[in-house]
């Protein structure tokens, strides 16, 4: 009967990524730039900007700045 290999020690969780800048736009008939915010992800950027500005998060979209 073959022996099974021992289970390895659990790996450390990945380090969080750095915050990046996102351009925030209002989604209407014409997309309109309304600001810039730093966040780790697009969803986090929308949530933070909506909380800060009082806009509905459903009417916002973001594009990562280069």
Contact map, one row per residue, 1 for C-alpha under 8 A:
111000000000000000000000000000000000000000000000000000000000000000
111100000000000000000000000000000000000000000000000000000000000000
111110000000000000000000000000000000000000000000000000000000000000
011111000000000000000000000000000000000000000000000000000000000000
001111100000000000000000000000000000000000000000000000000000000000
000111110000000000000000000000000000000000000000000000000000000000
000011111000000000000000000000000000000000000000000000000000000000
000001111100000000000000000000000000000000000000000000000000000000
000000111110000000000000000000000000000000000000000000000000000000
000000011111000000000000000000000000000000000000000000000000000000
000000001111100000000000000000000000000000000000000000000000000000
000000000111110000000000000000000000000000000000000000000000000000
000000000011111000000000000000000000000000000000000000000000000000
000000000001111100000000000000000000000000000000000000000000000000
000000000000111110000000000000000000000000000000000000000000000000
000000000000011111000000000000000000000000000000000000000000000000
000000000000001111100000000000000000000100000000000000000000000000
000000000000000111110000000000000000000100000000000000000000000000
000000000000000011111000000000000000011110000000000000000000000000
000000000000000001111100000000000000011110000000000000000000000110
000000000000000000111110000000000001111000000000000000000000000110
000000000000000000011111000000000001111001001000000000000000011110
000000000000000000001111100000001111100000000000000000000000011110
000000000000000000000111110000001111100000000100100000000001111000
000000000000000000000011111000111110000000000000000000000001110000
000000000000000000000001111100111100000000000000000000000011100000
000000000000000000000000111111110000000000000000000000000011100000
000000000000000000000000011111110000000000000000000000000010000000
000000000000000000000000001111100000000000000000000000000000000000
000000000000000000000000001111110000000000000000000000000000000000
000000000000000000000000111111111000000000000000000000000000000000
000000000000000000000000111101111100000000000000000000000000000000
000000000000000000000011110000111110000000000000000000000000000000
000000000000000000000011110000011111000000000000000000000000000000
000000000000000000000011100000001111100000000000000000000000000000
000000000000000000001111000000000111110000000000000000000000000000
000000000000000000001111000000000011111000001000100000000000000000
000000000000000000111100000000000001111100001000000000000000000000
000000000000000000111100000000000000111111011000000000000000000000
000000000000000011110000000000000000011111011000000000000000000000
000000000000000000110000000000000000001111111000000000000000000000
000000000000000000000100000000000000001111111100000000000000011100
000000000000000000000000000000000000000011111110000000000000000000
000000000000000000000000000000000000001111111111000000000000000000
000000000000000000000100000000000000111111111111100000000000010000
000000000000000000000001000000000000000001111111110000001001110000
000000000000000000000000000000000000000000111111111000001000000000
000000000000000000000000000000000000000000011111111100000000000000
000000000000000000000001000000000000100000001111111111100000000000
000000000000000000000000000000000000000000000111111111111001000000
000000000000000000000000000000000000000000000011111111100000000000
000000000000000000000000000000000000000000000001111111000000000000
000000000000000000000000000000000000000000000000111111100000000000
000000000000000000000000000000000000000000000000111111110000000000
000000000000000000000000000000000000000000000000111011111011000000
000000000000000000000000000000000000000000000000010001111111000000
000000000000000000000000000000000000000000000110010000111111000000
000000000000000000000000000000000000000000000000000000011111000000
000000000000000000000000011100000000000000000000000000111111100000
000000000000000000000001111000000000000000000100010000111111110000
000000000000000000000001111000000000000000000100000000000011111000
000000000000000000000111100000000000000001001100000000000001111100
000000000000000000000111000000000000000001000000000000000000111110
000000000000000000011110000000000000000001000000000000000000011111
000000000000000000011110000000000000000000000000000000000000001111
000000000000000000000000000000000000000000000000000000000000000111
